């Protein structure tokens, strides 16, 4: 008789090893399943958010996976910006740009700006901000329809000097007691629109995508309205 199989210590060790193997395998399978479910949920959430901006009739590609990441001060001052590309029958139709306004009242305001290939804004949605509740948070669609004032605008439809709030002589309404927040969003949307107009080929590139930073036009649009930057700092 094999003494190894009759030794209680050996049996215990084998049982522990078997249980450990089963538990480890089960945990690995559960982890993989959970990861797949999370990834699927993220795809659904991302697609739903993009569909708020780009009509589903404008694309037939997997828009959640058709992305490019670009680094440019017009999109974000100190970090790469993600862009989703919409295509229909393999032809570019629109893009959603992530843009950061660094001059919000309480810090960065990050938005999604949808633009079609003709240069028209399809929609804007704020992703994150820390603006004053009850004042600056009117940039959120559930609280106010103000963010829809960008819909269908373009560089041709609105002159450069009108991409400001009314208090600065521009087209867009400000909020009662809060001018800094809408001013920052207007500037960031303008920068995104101007960037897209100047770099549409880069937005839809397939490889080695890089937007020139020292573009004269970019410098002009990046500095638009800077004469009023920093004014009215106690409105909120």
C-alpha positions as CSV (number, residue, x, y, z in Angstrom):
1,X,0.0,0.0,0.0
2,X,1.3,3.5,-0.9
3,X,2.0,5.2,2.4
4,X,1.7,8.6,0.8
5,X,-2.0,8.2,0.1
6,X,-2.7,6.9,3.6
7,X,-0.8,9.6,5.4
8,X,-3.4,12.0,6.9
9,X,-1.1,14.9,6.4
10,X,-0.7,14.1,2.7
11,X,-4.5,13.7,2.3
12,X,-5.0,17.0,3.9
13,X,-2.5,18.7,1.7
14,X,-4.0,17.2,-1.4
15,X,-7.5,18.3,-0.4
16,X,-6.3,21.9,0.3
17,X,-4.5,22.0,-3.0
18,X,-7.6,20.8,-4.9
19,X,-9.8,23.3,-3.1
20,X,-7.3,26.0,-3.8
21,X,-7.2,25.1,-7.5
22,X,-11.0,25.1,-7.8
23,X,-11.4,28.4,-5.9
24,X,-8.6,30.1,-7.9
25,X,-10.1,28.9,-11.2
26,X,-13.6,30.1,-10.1
27,X,-12.3,33.5,-9.1
28,X,-10.4,33.9,-12.4
29,X,-13.5,33.0,-14.3
30,X,-15.6,35.4,-12.3
31,X,-13.0,38.1,-12.7
32,X,-13.0,37.6,-16.5
33,X,-16.8,37.6,-16.7
34,X,-17.0,40.7,-14.5
35,X,-14.4,42.5,-16.6
36,X,-16.3,41.6,-19.8
37,X,-19.6,42.9,-18.3
38,X,-17.9,46.1,-17.2
39,X,-16.4,46.6,-20.6
40,X,-19.8,46.0,-22.2
41,X,-21.5,48.4,-19.9
42,X,-18.9,51.1,-20.7
43,X,-19.5,50.6,-24.4
44,X,-23.2,51.0,-23.9
45,X,-22.7,54.1,-21.7
46,X,-20.2,55.7,-24.1
47,X,-22.4,55.0,-27.1
48,X,-25.5,56.4,-25.4
49,X,-23.6,59.6,-24.5
50,X,-22.3,60.0,-28.0
51,X,-25.7,59.4,-29.4
52,X,-26.9,62.5,-27.4
53,X,-24.6,64.5,-29.6
54,X,-24.3,62.6,-32.9
55,X,-27.5,61.2,-34.5
56,X,-27.1,57.4,-35.0
57,X,-28.1,58.0,-38.6
58,X,-24.8,59.7,-39.2
59,X,-22.7,56.6,-38.6
60,X,-22.5,52.9,-39.1
61,X,-19.1,52.2,-37.6
62,X,-18.3,51.1,-34.0
63,X,-17.9,54.7,-32.9
64,X,-17.0,53.8,-29.3
65,X,-13.9,52.1,-30.7
66,X,-13.0,54.5,-33.5
67,X,-10.9,57.0,-31.6
68,X,-7.8,59.1,-31.8
69,X,-6.0,60.8,-28.9
70,X,-4.3,64.1,-29.7
71,X,-2.3,66.6,-27.7
72,X,-3.0,70.2,-28.4
73,X,-3.5,73.3,-26.3
74,X,-6.7,74.1,-28.1
75,X,-8.3,70.9,-26.7
76,X,-6.6,70.7,-23.3
77,X,-3.8,72.7,-21.8
78,X,-1.8,69.9,-20.2
79,X,-3.2,66.5,-21.2
80,X,-4.1,64.4,-24.3
81,X,-7.7,64.7,-25.6
82,X,-9.8,61.8,-26.8
83,X,-11.8,62.1,-30.1
84,X,-14.4,59.8,-31.3
85,X,-14.9,59.5,-35.1
86,X,-18.2,58.8,-36.9
87,X,-18.2,57.3,-40.3
88,X,-21.0,56.2,-42.7
89,X,-20.1,53.8,-45.5
90,X,-16.4,54.3,-44.5
91,X,-16.7,58.1,-45.1
92,X,-16.1,60.5,-42.2
93,X,-19.2,62.3,-41.1
94,X,-18.6,63.8,-37.7
95,X,-16.4,63.7,-34.6
96,X,-16.8,64.3,-30.9
97,X,-13.9,66.1,-29.3
98,X,-13.1,66.2,-25.6
99,X,-12.2,69.7,-24.7
100,X,-11.1,71.2,-21.4
101,X,-11.8,74.7,-20.3
102,X,-9.1,75.5,-17.7
103,X,-10.6,78.9,-16.7
104,X,-13.8,77.7,-15.0
105,X,-14.7,79.4,-11.7
106,X,-13.6,76.3,-9.7
107,X,-11.2,74.7,-12.1
108,X,-11.4,72.6,-15.3
109,X,-14.7,72.2,-17.2
110,X,-14.5,69.2,-19.5
111,X,-17.0,68.9,-22.3
112,X,-17.8,66.9,-25.4
113,X,-18.2,68.9,-28.6
114,X,-19.8,67.1,-31.7
115,X,-19.0,68.6,-35.1
116,X,-19.9,67.3,-38.5
117,X,-17.5,67.4,-41.5
118,X,-19.1,70.6,-42.8
119,X,-18.1,72.3,-39.6
120,X,-21.5,72.5,-37.9
121,X,-21.8,71.9,-34.2
122,X,-24.1,68.9,-33.6
123,X,-24.2,69.3,-29.9
124,X,-22.2,70.0,-26.7
125,X,-22.5,68.2,-23.3
126,X,-20.5,68.9,-20.2
127,X,-18.8,65.8,-18.8
128,X,-17.4,67.1,-15.5
129,X,-17.0,70.4,-13.6
130,X,-16.9,71.8,-10.0
131,X,-18.8,75.0,-10.6
132,X,-21.0,76.5,-7.9
133,X,-24.3,74.6,-7.4
134,X,-27.3,76.7,-8.3
135,X,-25.2,79.2,-10.3
136,X,-22.5,77.7,-12.6
137,X,-24.1,74.3,-12.9
138,X,-26.6,75.7,-15.4
139,X,-24.2,74.4,-18.0
140,X,-25.7,71.0,-17.3
141,X,-28.5,70.0,-19.7
142,X,-30.8,68.7,-17.0
143,X,-30.7,72.0,-15.2
144,X,-30.9,74.3,-18.2
145,X,-31.2,74.3,-22.0
146,X,-28.3,76.9,-22.2
147,X,-25.9,74.2,-23.6
148,X,-28.2,73.8,-26.6
149,X,-27.4,77.4,-27.7
150,X,-24.3,75.9,-29.5
151,X,-26.4,73.6,-31.7
152,X,-26.0,74.1,-35.5
153,X,-23.5,77.0,-35.0
154,X,-20.3,77.1,-37.1
155,X,-17.4,79.4,-37.9
156,X,-19.4,80.7,-40.9
157,X,-22.6,81.2,-38.9
158,X,-21.1,83.2,-36.1
159,X,-18.3,85.8,-36.4
160,X,-15.2,85.3,-34.2
161,X,-16.1,88.3,-32.1
162,X,-19.5,86.9,-31.2
163,X,-18.0,83.8,-29.5
164,X,-18.4,85.4,-26.2
165,X,-21.1,86.0,-23.6
166,X,-23.3,89.0,-23.9
167,X,-21.6,90.8,-21.1
168,X,-18.4,90.7,-23.2
169,X,-20.3,91.8,-26.3
170,X,-20.9,88.4,-27.7
171,X,-23.8,86.1,-28.7
172,X,-24.2,83.8,-25.7
173,X,-26.3,84.4,-22.6
174,X,-24.5,84.4,-19.2
175,X,-26.1,83.2,-16.0
176,X,-27.5,85.4,-13.3
177,X,-24.6,85.9,-10.9
178,X,-22.3,83.7,-12.9
179,X,-20.5,84.9,-15.9
180,X,-17.1,83.1,-15.5
181,X,-18.6,79.6,-16.1
182,X,-20.4,80.2,-19.4
183,X,-17.6,82.4,-20.6
184,X,-15.1,79.5,-20.1
185,X,-17.4,77.0,-21.9
186,X,-18.0,79.3,-24.8
187,X,-14.2,79.8,-25.3
188,X,-13.6,76.0,-25.1
189,X,-16.3,75.2,-27.6
190,X,-14.9,77.9,-29.9
191,X,-11.4,76.5,-29.6
192,X,-12.7,73.0,-30.4
193,X,-14.6,74.2,-33.4
194,X,-11.6,76.2,-34.7
195,X,-9.3,73.2,-34.1
196,X,-11.5,70.9,-36.0
197,X,-11.7,73.4,-38.9
198,X,-7.9,73.6,-39.1
199,X,-7.1,69.9,-38.5
200,X,-10.0,67.8,-39.8
201,X,-7.6,65.6,-41.7
202,X,-5.7,64.9,-38.5
203,X,-8.9,64.1,-36.6
204,X,-9.7,61.4,-39.1
205,X,-6.2,60.1,-39.7
206,X,-5.5,56.4,-39.6
207,X,-1.9,56.4,-38.2
208,X,0.8,58.7,-36.8
209,X,-1.8,61.3,-35.9
210,X,-0.4,64.5,-34.6
211,X,-1.8,68.1,-34.8
212,X,0.8,70.9,-35.3
213,X,0.9,73.0,-32.1
214,X,2.5,76.1,-33.5
215,X,-0.1,76.8,-36.2
216,X,-0.8,80.5,-36.7
217,X,-4.5,80.0,-36.9
218,X,-4.4,78.0,-33.7
219,X,-2.6,80.8,-31.9
220,X,-5.2,83.3,-33.0
221,X,-8.1,81.2,-31.9
222,X,-6.4,80.1,-28.6
223,X,-6.0,83.7,-27.6
224,X,-9.5,84.9,-28.6
225,X,-11.2,86.8,-25.8
226,X,-8.1,86.9,-23.7
227,X,-8.5,90.6,-23.2
228,X,-11.4,89.8,-20.8
229,X,-9.7,86.7,-19.1
230,X,-9.6,87.2,-15.4
231,X,-12.1,90.0,-15.2
232,X,-15.3,89.7,-13.1
233,X,-13.7,87.2,-10.8
234,X,-16.3,87.6,-8.0
235,X,-19.5,86.9,-9.8
236,X,-20.3,83.5,-8.4
